[in-house]
Amino acid sequence: MTALYGVPLLIGFLFMVGWISATAVAATVAGWENVDPEHRFGRTGRFVLAGMIGFGMAGMSTLYAGWPEALTVVAGIVGSVGLIGVSIWLGPESEG
């Protein structure tokens, strides 16, 4: 059951490091603006990333707290939706 939450958390963390790195390169290297993940993947990419991290964090936390397995899945989904909401609230302004 731990892998259900650990794998998305690990993948989400690795993608987040890549996202931050690509954003930094796009902002500092001339001519590399097309590398910016916010322009390439937009809100959808940010939502997928936030959802994976939120699901993994909330699921792992409740799993190790001793909650029943069905409730950990619900908590993972709530954590995913919650972190997506935070990415909307604190994320960059929409171009549309």
Secondary structure, DSSP 4 states (H G I P E B T S, - for coil): -HHHHHHHHHHHHHHHHHHHHHHHHHHHSTT-GGG-HHHHTHHHHHHHHHHHHHHHHHHHHHHHTT--HHHHHHHHHHHHHHHHHHHHHHSPPP--
